[in-house]
Amino acid sequence: MTSKGSKGHVVTLASIVQPQDGQAVITVALILMVAGTFILLPFLALLPTALTKGQVEREQRYKILAAEAGMNRVIADLIRGADGVATTYTTTEPHTGGTFQTYTITTAYTPPAVTVNDYTPTVTLSLPTASQAQPTIQQSYVDPGVTHPGLATVAGNQAYMMRLYNVKAGTLQVNWAYSPASSSQIKVWAGIPAENGVPIPAGALASAPQLNPILDTGTTNSSAVYVRSAPLTVDPATDGSGGVYTIVFDNKSNSTKTTAAFAPSGGTSDTWIYIQARKDYIVTSSVGGVSVSAYLRQVPGFTEPPAVALVSGNSYSYTFATNNVSFITNEVSVYSWIIP
C-alpha cells in the first residue's frame, strides 16, 4: 500500500511501521484482530446450533441402542422357550369312547427390564393381526429336547414324554435314534393323556400311557437302532387338540438307551420331529420417543417340559422363569426390523 505525501514523498506501510515504532505495531494488530472477529462472528453464531444438533443426534443413537438391547433381551427369552404373549390353550384328553376332560393351560411372560446408556426401554409383545403380511409357512425339523436327562438316557422299560403347544395343520413325523440296538416305540396323542382325570406330567415316565394314540409305530425288533413313524397329517381345527400334541419315546427293552443328538437332517441316525409348530410376535421396544419394532417367528414355541403347575381342577399354568426354561432351543427369526 502506497500514497503520496504533501511534498511528493511516497509513503509505504513499511515506512509507517518501523521496528522502533511500537504504537504502530499495536495499531496494525488491532486492525487485524477486528477484521478477524468480523470473519469469525458468523461461524461463532452457528457453533451452539452445531453442538446442540450433535448432542441430539448422539442421544438419539443412545436411545436406539437401548431399544435394540431391550428387543434382543426378549429374543433371548424366546429362544429359551418363553411364551411371549400370555395364552390360554384349550385341549382335551384323548378320546377313549366315553367322556373325556377338557383342560386349560395358561402361560404368562413379563419382559425383563434392561438399562443401557441410562435408558430403560419399554418392551411390548403382541400377536400379528390377520391383516398383517405373514412369512412363508413351512415345515421344520424340531429338537424334541434331547438335552433333558429323561431323554438323553432312557432307562429300560421306561419312557419320556414331551408336548408341543403351537402345532399347526400339516405333517407330523418323529424319528428317535439311539444306542445300543434294542426295541422301542413312539406314540403321539392329540391333546394331553391323563390318568384318573389328571394330565400326565411331561418328562421321564416309569411307563408309557396305555391310551389310544393317533400315531403308534408299534414295537421295533431288538436289532433296531432307531424308530421312525410314518408321516401323519394333523389338524388342530378338527382333532380337538387345540394345537397341543403329546409325544412319547418308549424304551421297550431292558437296557438303557442313549439318545442320538438332534439334527435337522430327516435321516434315521438323528433324533428329530418334523412338524409345523410356531408362534409369531410383533415386538416393540420404546424409549424416549424412539421405537424399534420387529416381526418375530419362534419355532416351535412353548413346549413341555419345563414344568406346568396345577392351579385347580382342570386348570394349569406356566410362568416363564430363567430357572424353568425349555430343554428345546427355539429358533427365532426376525422377518422385519424397523427403526426410526
C-alpha positions as CSV (number, residue, x, y, z in Angstrom):
1,M,0.0,0.0,0.0
2,T,1.4,3.4,-1.0
3,S,0.3,7.0,-1.0
4,K,1.8,10.4,-2.0
5,G,2.9,12.8,0.8
6,S,2.3,16.5,0.7
7,K,5.7,17.1,-0.7
8,G,5.5,14.3,-3.2
9,H,7.2,11.7,-1.0
10,V,6.0,8.1,-1.4
11,V,4.6,6.7,1.9
12,T,4.5,2.9,2.3
13,L,3.2,0.7,5.1
14,A,6.7,-0.4,5.7
15,S,7.8,3.3,6.2
16,I,5.0,3.7,8.8
17,V,5.6,0.6,10.7
18,Q,9.2,0.8,11.9
19,P,10.5,-1.7,14.4
20,Q,11.1,1.1,16.8
21,D,7.5,2.3,16.5
22,G,5.6,0.1,19.0
23,Q,2.5,2.1,18.8
24,A,2.1,1.4,15.1
25,V,2.5,-2.3,15.6
26,I,-0.2,-2.3,18.2
27,T,-2.5,-0.4,15.8
28,V,-2.0,-2.9,13.0
29,A,-2.6,-5.8,15.4
30,L,-5.8,-4.2,16.5
31,I,-6.9,-3.7,12.9
32,L,-6.2,-7.4,12.1
33,M,-8.0,-8.6,15.2
34,V,-11.1,-6.6,14.4
35,A,-11.1,-7.9,10.8
36,G,-10.7,-11.5,12.1
37,T,-13.5,-11.0,14.5
38,F,-15.9,-9.9,11.7
39,I,-14.8,-13.0,9.7
40,L,-15.4,-15.4,12.7
41,L,-18.6,-13.9,14.0
42,P,-20.9,-15.9,11.6
43,F,-19.2,-19.1,12.4
44,L,-19.4,-18.5,16.2
45,A,-23.1,-17.8,15.8
46,L,-23.5,-21.3,14.2
47,L,-21.4,-23.1,16.9
48,P,-24.1,-23.5,19.6
49,T,-26.5,-24.9,16.9
50,A,-24.0,-27.4,15.7
51,L,-23.2,-28.5,19.3
52,T,-26.8,-28.9,20.1
53,K,-27.5,-30.9,17.0
54,G,-24.6,-33.2,17.7
55,Q,-25.8,-33.8,21.2
56,V,-29.4,-34.5,20.0
57,E,-28.1,-37.0,17.4
58,R,-25.8,-38.7,20.0
59,E,-28.7,-39.1,22.4
60,Q,-31.0,-40.4,19.6
61,R,-28.4,-43.0,18.9
62,Y,-28.1,-43.9,22.5
63,K,-31.9,-44.4,22.7
64,I,-31.9,-46.6,19.6
65,L,-29.1,-48.8,21.1
66,A,-31.1,-49.1,24.3
67,A,-34.3,-50.0,22.4
68,E,-32.4,-52.7,20.4
69,A,-30.9,-54.1,23.6
70,G,-34.5,-54.4,25.1
71,M,-35.5,-56.2,21.9
72,N,-32.5,-58.6,22.0
73,R,-33.2,-59.4,25.6
74,V,-36.7,-60.6,24.7
75,I,-35.4,-62.6,21.8
76,A,-33.1,-64.4,24.2
77,D,-36.1,-65.4,26.3
78,L,-38.0,-66.6,23.3
79,I,-35.0,-68.7,22.3
80,R,-35.2,-70.3,25.8
81,G,-38.9,-71.1,25.3
82,A,-40.8,-68.2,26.8
83,D,-44.4,-68.0,25.6
84,G,-44.1,-64.3,24.8
85,V,-47.8,-63.4,24.8
86,A,-50.0,-64.8,27.6
87,T,-52.1,-67.5,26.1
88,T,-54.8,-69.9,27.3
89,Y,-54.6,-73.2,25.5
90,T,-57.7,-75.4,25.5
91,T,-57.3,-79.1,24.8
92,T,-58.7,-82.4,25.6
93,E,-57.5,-85.8,26.8
94,P,-57.5,-88.4,24.1
95,H,-61.0,-89.7,23.4
96,T,-61.4,-93.3,24.6
97,G,-65.0,-93.8,23.7
98,G,-66.5,-92.4,26.8
99,T,-66.5,-89.0,28.5
100,F,-63.2,-87.0,28.4
101,Q,-61.8,-84.0,30.2
102,T,-61.1,-80.6,28.7
103,Y,-58.1,-78.8,30.1
104,T,-56.9,-75.2,30.0
105,I,-53.2,-74.3,30.2
106,T,-52.4,-70.6,30.8
107,T,-49.0,-69.1,30.2
108,A,-47.5,-65.8,31.4
109,Y,-44.4,-63.8,30.5
110,T,-43.1,-60.4,31.6
111,P,-40.4,-58.8,29.5
112,P,-37.3,-58.1,31.7
113,A,-36.1,-54.5,32.4
114,V,-32.9,-53.7,30.6
115,T,-31.0,-50.4,31.2
116,V,-28.5,-49.2,28.6
117,N,-26.9,-45.8,28.3
118,D,-29.1,-44.8,31.4
119,Y,-32.2,-45.6,29.3
120,T,-34.7,-48.4,30.2
121,P,-36.9,-49.2,27.2
122,T,-40.5,-50.4,27.5
123,V,-40.9,-53.6,25.5
124,T,-44.3,-54.9,24.4
125,L,-45.3,-58.1,22.6
126,S,-48.5,-58.8,20.7
127,L,-49.8,-61.3,18.2
128,P,-49.8,-60.2,14.5
129,T,-53.2,-59.2,13.2
130,A,-55.0,-61.0,10.4
131,S,-54.3,-58.2,8.0
132,Q,-50.5,-58.2,8.5
133,A,-48.4,-60.0,5.9
134,Q,-47.0,-63.2,7.3
135,P,-43.8,-65.0,6.4
136,T,-44.0,-68.2,4.4
137,I,-45.4,-71.1,6.3
138,Q,-43.2,-74.2,6.2
139,Q,-42.4,-77.5,7.9
140,S,-39.5,-77.5,10.3
141,Y,-37.3,-80.1,12.0
142,V,-37.6,-79.6,15.7
143,D,-35.4,-80.8,18.6
144,P,-37.6,-82.9,21.0
145,G,-35.4,-81.9,23.9
146,V,-32.5,-84.3,23.7
147,T,-30.6,-82.5,26.5
148,H,-33.3,-83.4,29.0
149,P,-31.9,-86.1,31.3
150,G,-35.1,-88.1,30.8
151,L,-34.5,-88.3,27.0
152,A,-30.7,-88.1,26.9
153,T,-30.8,-91.6,28.5
154,V,-34.0,-93.7,28.8
155,A,-33.8,-96.5,31.3
156,G,-35.0,-99.9,30.4
157,N,-38.8,-100.3,30.1
158,Q,-39.3,-96.6,30.9
159,A,-40.3,-93.6,28.6
160,Y,-40.0,-89.9,28.0
161,M,-42.9,-87.6,27.3
162,M,-42.8,-84.1,25.7
163,R,-45.5,-81.7,24.5
164,L,-45.8,-79.1,21.7
165,Y,-48.3,-76.3,22.1
166,N,-48.3,-74.4,18.9
167,V,-48.7,-77.1,16.2
168,K,-50.4,-76.0,13.0
169,A,-52.1,-78.1,10.4
170,G,-49.5,-80.1,8.4
171,T,-47.4,-83.2,8.6
172,L,-46.1,-84.8,11.9
173,Q,-43.3,-87.3,11.8
174,V,-40.9,-88.5,14.5
175,N,-37.5,-90.2,14.4
176,W,-35.7,-91.5,17.5
177,A,-32.2,-92.7,17.0
178,Y,-30.3,-94.4,19.9
179,S,-27.8,-96.9,21.0
180,P,-27.3,-99.7,21.8
181,A,-29.6,-101.6,19.4
182,S,-32.8,-102.7,21.1
183,S,-36.6,-102.5,20.7
184,S,-38.5,-99.2,21.1
185,Q,-41.8,-97.5,20.3
186,I,-43.2,-94.0,19.5
187,K,-46.7,-92.8,20.3
188,V,-48.4,-89.5,19.6
189,W,-51.6,-88.1,21.1
190,A,-53.7,-85.1,20.1
191,G,-54.2,-83.4,23.4
192,I,-53.0,-84.4,26.8
193,P,-53.0,-88.1,28.1
194,A,-54.4,-88.3,31.6
195,E,-54.7,-90.8,34.3
196,N,-57.7,-90.6,36.7
197,G,-58.6,-87.3,35.2
198,V,-55.2,-85.8,35.9
199,P,-52.8,-84.9,33.0
200,I,-49.6,-86.9,33.0
201,P,-46.7,-84.6,33.6
202,A,-44.1,-84.2,30.8
203,G,-40.6,-85.6,31.4
204,A,-39.3,-89.0,32.4
205,L,-42.0,-91.7,32.9
206,A,-41.9,-95.0,34.7
207,S,-44.0,-96.4,31.8
208,A,-45.8,-95.1,28.7
209,P,-49.5,-94.3,28.9
210,Q,-51.8,-97.0,27.7
211,L,-54.4,-94.8,26.0
212,N,-55.4,-94.6,22.4
213,P,-52.9,-92.6,20.4
214,I,-53.4,-91.0,17.0
215,L,-50.0,-92.4,16.0
216,D,-48.3,-95.6,17.1
217,T,-45.2,-97.1,15.5
218,G,-45.6,-100.4,17.2
219,T,-42.6,-102.1,18.8
220,T,-39.4,-102.4,16.8
221,N,-37.3,-105.5,16.8
222,S,-34.3,-105.9,19.1
223,S,-31.7,-105.1,16.4
224,A,-33.2,-101.7,15.7
225,V,-31.0,-98.5,16.3
226,Y,-33.9,-96.1,15.5
227,V,-37.7,-96.0,15.4
228,R,-39.3,-93.8,12.8
229,S,-43.0,-93.0,12.4
230,A,-44.9,-92.8,9.2
231,P,-45.9,-89.2,8.2
232,L,-49.2,-88.3,9.9
233,T,-51.4,-85.4,8.8
234,V,-52.7,-83.4,11.8
235,D,-55.2,-80.6,12.0
236,P,-55.8,-78.9,15.4
237,A,-59.1,-77.5,14.0
238,T,-60.7,-80.9,13.7
239,D,-59.0,-83.2,16.2
240,G,-59.8,-81.3,19.5
241,S,-56.1,-80.8,20.3
242,G,-56.1,-77.0,20.2
243,G,-52.6,-77.3,18.8
244,V,-51.3,-79.3,21.7
245,Y,-49.7,-82.7,20.9
246,T,-48.0,-85.2,23.2
247,I,-45.2,-87.4,22.1
248,V,-43.8,-90.4,24.0
249,F,-40.4,-92.1,23.4
250,D,-40.9,-95.6,24.9
251,N,-37.9,-97.9,25.6
252,K,-39.3,-101.4,25.2
253,S,-36.1,-103.2,26.1
254,N,-34.4,-104.0,29.4
255,S,-31.3,-102.0,28.6
256,T,-30.7,-98.2,28.9
257,K,-30.9,-96.3,25.6
258,T,-28.6,-93.3,24.9
259,T,-30.5,-90.9,22.5
260,A,-28.6,-89.6,19.4
261,A,-28.3,-85.9,19.0
262,F,-30.8,-83.7,17.2
263,A,-30.1,-82.7,13.7
264,P,-32.5,-81.2,11.0
265,S,-31.5,-84.0,8.6
266,G,-34.5,-86.1,8.1
267,G,-32.2,-89.1,8.4
268,T,-32.5,-92.2,10.6
269,S,-29.3,-91.6,12.5
270,D,-30.5,-88.4,14.2
271,T,-33.4,-87.6,16.6
272,W,-36.0,-85.1,15.4
273,I,-39.6,-84.1,15.0
274,Y,-40.8,-82.9,11.6
275,I,-43.8,-80.6,12.1
276,Q,-45.3,-77.2,11.6
277,A,-45.1,-75.6,15.1
278,R,-44.5,-71.9,15.6
279,K,-45.7,-68.7,17.2
280,D,-45.4,-65.2,15.7
281,Y,-45.0,-61.9,17.5
282,I,-44.9,-58.2,16.9
283,V,-42.3,-56.9,19.4
284,T,-41.9,-53.1,20.0
285,S,-39.1,-51.6,22.2
286,S,-39.6,-47.9,23.0
287,V,-37.6,-45.3,24.9
288,G,-37.8,-41.5,24.9
289,G,-39.9,-41.2,21.8
290,V,-37.8,-43.7,19.9
291,S,-39.2,-47.1,18.9
292,V,-37.8,-50.3,17.3
293,S,-40.3,-52.9,16.0
294,A,-39.8,-56.4,14.6
295,Y,-41.9,-59.2,13.3
296,L,-40.5,-62.4,15.0
297,R,-41.2,-66.1,14.5
298,Q,-40.5,-68.6,17.2
299,V,-40.1,-72.3,16.3
300,P,-41.6,-74.4,17.8
301,G,-42.7,-72.1,20.5
302,F,-43.7,-73.0,24.1
303,T,-43.1,-76.7,24.9
304,E,-43.1,-79.1,28.0
305,P,-41.0,-79.8,29.9
306,P,-40.4,-77.3,31.7
307,A,-42.9,-77.9,34.4
308,V,-46.5,-76.7,34.3
309,A,-48.2,-76.2,37.6
310,L,-51.7,-77.3,38.6
311,V,-53.9,-74.3,39.6
312,S,-57.1,-76.1,40.3
313,G,-59.3,-78.8,38.8
314,N,-58.5,-78.8,35.0
315,S,-56.6,-75.6,35.1
316,Y,-52.8,-75.4,34.7
317,S,-50.4,-72.6,34.4
318,Y,-46.8,-71.8,33.4
319,T,-44.8,-68.6,34.0
320,F,-41.5,-68.2,32.3
321,A,-38.5,-68.0,34.6
322,T,-34.8,-68.3,34.0
323,N,-34.7,-71.4,36.3
324,N,-37.5,-73.1,34.4
325,V,-36.7,-72.9,30.7
326,S,-37.3,-75.2,27.8
327,F,-34.9,-78.0,27.0
328,I,-35.6,-77.2,23.4
329,T,-33.6,-74.3,21.9
330,N,-36.1,-72.3,19.8
331,E,-35.2,-70.8,16.5
332,V,-36.2,-67.2,16.5
333,S,-36.2,-65.4,13.1
334,V,-36.5,-61.6,12.6
335,Y,-38.6,-61.1,9.5
336,S,-38.7,-57.3,9.6
337,W,-36.8,-54.8,11.7
338,I,-37.9,-51.2,11.7
339,I,-36.0,-48.4,13.4
340,P,-36.5,-44.6,13.2
